[in-house]
Amino acid sequence: MIKLHDLHFKPFISEKEIDATIQRMVDEVAAQLKDEIPVFVGVLNGSFMFVSDFVKKYPKPCEVTFIKLASYEGVKSTEDIERLIGLTQDLTGRTVVILEDIIDSGNTLAEIHRIFENENVKELLIATLFHKPEAYKKDFKLHYIGIDIPNKFIVGYGLDYDGLGRDLPEVYQLKTTQHMTNFVLFGPPGAGKGTQANFLKETYNLVHISTGDVFRSNIKNKSALGMLAKSFMDKGELVPDQVTIDMLNAEVEKNAGANGFIFDGFPRTNAQAKALDQLMDEKDSQIDAMIALEVDDEVLVQRLLGRGKTSGRPDDADERIIRNRITEYYKKTAVLKEYYMAQDKYCGVDGVGNISEITERLIKVIDKL
Ligand code: AMP
């Protein structure tokens, strides 16, 4: 995710994909033009990266030149007219290939056709790296198209937002929803996730979703979901992924306007972590960090047995079930540390001490994010 001026943008098209697309376009143009020496005409400013990469890949001799859009005041003082300038070379009888970074409404293309009307070129071909079919309002033929994209604002690879972003080697898309802060509170059963989440949600004005709590409230209400979950929870096993993922998605949807979420007890498997990434992506957002409370197993068992005396939770009352929950954690959940480490999002916090001490440690980590 990047911020340019006041707006946030998310990664959209990678350098690798752009490179492969340009290679394909070069191959198409070269196959069509054979031994003819074309004049490639870039439309500044946006096309400078595309033209540079395109002609470097072009396998045969070619000429390269540029034209540039300049704004003039129109007949009415409120109206700006865009004109292309810089076409100084005689192009009579030449095959001209226009290299555009992006074609959306087609207004620039109309201007290109206007200035080439009297140039007596042999052929005028149009090649564009990006094309927005939904926005295109003209009938001019586009001979070579790189990638069709939705009608959303993009920056990078020559394209700017108010002057910034042209230098980025990949393309980013404007985020349409507000910026959210989301983190996963991680750790084995009894690490103190629920306790700490209650403080953190107040401090950062976030919505706290504990999948364990949602299951327990379903059990209390005797819903079908609750009955299904109970059979697993009573043994200290995990509820199946798809059931849990569907429930989590519904909980997030219920809080559409949230500033962000603290996920507690979710994800617990690789499949859940992937589903959470996908859900965040659909919301134009992401998981900012996994914050893990690190506590020794024997401390966990003692804590959970202690909690079992008052919590009324059947899975806290029996040491065998507690140990099974911890085993499930190491078997299925602990691997998620690597998942988030690979994304540079893992932050470990010592989870032993008194409650307010641990809250302070967490706040220190979160404030640095
Ligand atoms: P917790 O309150 O987080 O300790 O969760 C209590 C129990 O609910 C777990 O032992 C599981 O049976 C079930 N559960 C909670 N979250 C999940 C999850 N993300 N995936 C599967 N099962 C879960």
Residues whose N, C-alpha, C, O or C-beta is under 5 A from the ligand:
A	BS01	AMP	P189 T211 G212 D213 F215 F232 M233 G236 E237 L238 V239 T244 G265 F266 P267 R268
